[in-house]
Amino acid sequence: MITKPQNYKDLVVWQKGIALAKIIYRLRQSFPSAEKFGLVAQMRRAAVSIPSNLAEGQARHTTGEFIQFISHAEGSVGELDTQLILSCELRFCDHGSTAPAFELIEELRRMLNVLRRKLVARQ
């Protein structure tokens, strides 16, 4: 049985979301300055949205709302994955520098899916 964490910071998935956001912020250095308000800004928003939605959902104190915010976080993971793929294809960054981000994206995708399914089953 899942015990609800007392604080969103206790969630390993939230901690990994923070780690991913930090990686995305550091990737900016390889992007052209013309992308500062384009793709870079979108990637940062999507990355920050992942742990932010988990924090807000957990803080709502209802399972239904938490599930809804987990779904928002899953959407942001997909958005960020797409933006990172595009960035690589445009050669703003390379696979070596993005590999840790792609690994965390896949891990977060799996973790969020499992968390959402367990919470739905608990309702």
C-alpha positions, 0 to 999 in steps of 0.5 A: 500500500502507498503511504502518502508522503508528508511533503512533496520533497520526500517523493523520489520522482520530485527529486529526479524532476529537480535534477532534470530541470538543473540539467536542462538549465545547464544545457543552455550554454551550447544553444545559440543566443537567438534561442534564448527566448525560443526553444531554451525558454520552452525547455526550461518551462517544461522542465520546471513544470515537472516537479512543480506539478508534483509539488502542487498535486501532492500539496492538494491533499486529495488523490484525485487532484494528485492524479490530475497533476501527475498527468500534467507532469507526464505531459511536460515530460513528453513536451521536454523530450520532444524539445530535446530531440528537436534541439539535437536534430538542430545540432544545438546540443549533442548526444553526449551532453543530452544523454543524462537528460534523456535517461532521466526523462525515461526514468521519470516517464516510468515513475510517473506512470507507475505512481499514477496507476497505483493512485488510481487503483487506490481510489 
